[in-house]
Amino acid sequence: MKTTAIFFPFDLFGSAGTGEGVAFVADAFREILEDNHQEKTPTRARAYTKHVMLKEFQFEDVGHYGGWQEKAREAVRQPFSKGQFLLWMTGNHLGTLPVYQELAYKEGSLVLQFDAHLDIHHFDECTKKPSHGNFLMHAKGPMPTLINVGHRELLLTSEHINKYYQSVIGADQFLADSEASLLFLQEAVLSADRILIDIDCDVFDPAFFPAVTHPMPFGLSPSQVLQVINAVWSDHIVGVSISEFNPASDKRDICLTTLLWFLEYLLIKKHE
């Protein structure tokens, strides 16, 4: 099993600054791999270090954004076609759309999405053009089955939500009965052949993770997100996507450290 870690600092059409967050994590992640290679004492990192390939995109000016979706889909297509595990980190959540689209090419694909917002906003003050807040409404072609965990939407109607999501578990529902929520999710993923864990960092309560552009209260803790992932974990999980980390709001690198710990935890879990 190989892992391809792709850092794609896309942050147009919402959450400017999150591209810098991708660069921060990429630099720190590269340093972890280098330290692992130099370490002579046997550690658990040996299980994954030689099996990780890192790829980093650069968007230095507007011209580099041309054909961004095609570039992203090609980058994702390669590890998927080779049966590799994918770590995908992008700036805003819109940068995850190409992963959804490539995943959907095979039936039985499911995205377990952790996000404070359901990205189907269609209110009067929202842009009608594709953005990080409405990209599911503009997706072309087939889409994988979507299950959201941790949203805090109050105004979207169930009729509108059901057009795009198979199921949603709001943060309030999860907090009220986490055992029932976990059981539901364990049963829901059984029918999926390929599963993507998609984490928009604003799913976390800002008390634990303030480094996002649009924080929302009453979110999940990192421990609760980890609890869900461990409950549904199987060989059918083909990748993990992370988005919306804005380092401008980080405090003492707590959020950066959280993401790096999480990435290494996943690699050990997958390769050990």
N, C-alpha and C positions, 0 to 999 in steps of 0.2 A: 504494500500500500504506500503510495506517494501522496504528498500534500502539496498543492500549489497555493501559495499565499499571494494574492493580488491586491495591491494598494492603488485605488483608483480615485484620485482627489477631485471628483466632480462636485461642484457646488453652485452651479447656475440655477436660476429660477427658485431660489429659496435657501436660507441658512448660509449666507456668505460667511466664510471663515472656517467652515467645517472641512474644507479642502486642506487647510493648514493642519487640522487635527489628524488627517490621514498621514500627512508627512511626518508629524511627530511620532505617531505610533510606528510607522515604517522604520524610522531611524532607530527607535528604541528596540524594536523587534529584531532588526539586523544586528544590533549590538548583543542581544541575548544569544543569537545563533553563533556569533563569533566567539563569545565567551564559552559557550558550550563546546565548540570545536577545540578550544585551547585547554579546557579543563582535563586534567590527568586523572583525577579521582573519579571512580565510577559513580554516576548519578543517574537518576531516572530519565534525564534529558537525552541520554544516549539512545533511547527508544525511538526518538523522532528526529533528532538533529540532522542526520544524514539523509533523511527522506523528505526534507522540506525544500522546495524551490520558491524563491521570492522573486516577484515581478512588480515593478513600480512604474506607474505612468506619471507623466509630467504635463501639466497644463500651464505653460508659462505665459501665454497670451491668448486672446480670443480665437486666433486662427487655429490653435491646437484643439479647440473644442469641436471643430468640424467633423461630422460623422462619428460623434462620440458613442452613439448607441451601437453602431456597427463594430467599432473598435472593441467596445466592452463585450459584446456578444461573441466575437471571435476569440477574445481572451478566455471567456468562460467556457466556450465550446470545447476547447482543447482538453482541459482536465476532465470535463464530464465525459467526453468521448473515450478517454483512456481509463476511465474508472478511478480517477484520482479524487481524493478529498479536496474540497475547495474552501479556502478561507478568503472571503471577499470583504474588503473594507473600502467604503466610499464616503464622500462628504455628506451631502444630503440624501434623503431617502429615495429621491428620484433616481439616483445612481444605482439603485438595486433593481430597477425595472428590467434591464437586460438579463439579469440572472433569472428572474421570474420567467421571461420569455424563452430562454434556452431550456429551462427546466420543464416547461410545458410541452416541449416537443414529444415527450413520451407520456403516454397515459399513466395514470396512477401517481402523479406527482402532487405533492402537497407542500405548502409553505406554512410553517408555524410562526406566526408573526407576533413579535413583542413590540407594541407601539402604543404610545399615549393617544395618538390620533389615528382615526381611520381615514386613509388617504383618498377620500371621496367627497371632499368638501365642495359644495355647490351653492354656498350662500351668496347673497347679493354683492357683498364686499369682496368676495374671492375672485381671483382672476379666472377667466374662462379658458385661458391657454394652459397647456400642461405645466404643472409645477410639482414641487415635492409634497403638496397638500392635496392634490387631486389626480395624481398620475394613473391611478387604477381606472379612472373613468375614460382615459384617453389611450389605454393600451390597445395595440393592434395585434390581431391574431389570438391564438388560444392562450389562456392563462391557467396556471395550476390552481388547485383547490386552495382556498385561503381560510385559515383559522386565526383569529386575533386573540391575544391574551394581554390584558393589562390596560385596555383603552379607558379613557376618562371622558368620552363624548357624552354630552348632555342633550344636544339639540337634534342630532340626526335621527330620522325616523327609522323604525325597523324595516319598513318597506324599502327604503333606499339602501339600507345596509345589506339586506338580503339579496340584492341584485349582484353584489360583488363578493360577499363573504358567505362561506358555508355556515360558520358559527363564529360567535364572538363571546368572549368571557371578560367582562369589564373588571377593572381592578376591585371595585366594590364587591362584585360577586365572588371573585377569588378570595378576597380577604374575609368574606362572610363564611365561606365554606370551602377551604382550600382542598380538603380531602375529596369532596365531590367533584371539584374542578379537575383535580389530578386524575381521578378515575375516568372522567369523561374524555380527557385528552388521551389517556392510555388506550382507550377503546377506539378513539377517532383515528389514531395513526396506524392502527392495525391493517387497514385496507390500503395504505399507501405503499408504493414500491420505492419511491424516492422522496426524501424529506429534506427540506431546507429550513434551518433555524435562522430566522431573520430578526435581528435585534436593532431597533431604533432606540438610541440611548435615552430618549425622553420617556421611555417606559418606566425608567427608574424614578423613584421619588427624588426631587431635588435636594432633600436633606442628605441623601446618599451620593447623588451624582448631579451636581449643579452645572456641569460643563455641557449644556445644551443651549440652543438658541431660543427655543420655545418651551421652557419648563412648565410642567403642570403639577399641581399638588395631588396628594393622595395616591401616589404611585406605588409600584412594587419595589422591594429592596433587591439588591443584587443576589442575596441569599435565596429569595423566593423565586427569582428567575432561574437560578441554578437548580433549585428543587424541581422545577418543571422539566428542565432539560434532562436531568438525571432520571426522572420518571418515564420519559418517553424515549430515552436513548436506545438505539439499536443500530445494526449494520445498515439499515435503510437510510440513515442520515448521511447525505452526500456532501453537505457543506454547511457553513455558517457565514452569515453576512452581518456586518456591523456598520451602522451609519449614525450621523448627526452628533458626532463628538466635536464640540467647539472648545478648544483649549483656552480661549480668552476668558472663559468663566470658570476655569479649573482653580482649585485651591490646594496649594502645596502638592500638586501633581497627584492628588488622590484619585481622580478619575482616570488619568493616564495609567496609573498603577493598577487600577481595577481592570482595565481592558487588557493590559499585558498579562496579568495573572490569569485572566479568563482565557486568553489565547493559548498560553502555555498549558493550562489545565486541559483544554480541549485536545491539544496535540498529544499529551500524555495519555488521555483517555482513548484516543483513536489508535495510537501506535503501540502502546505498551502491551 
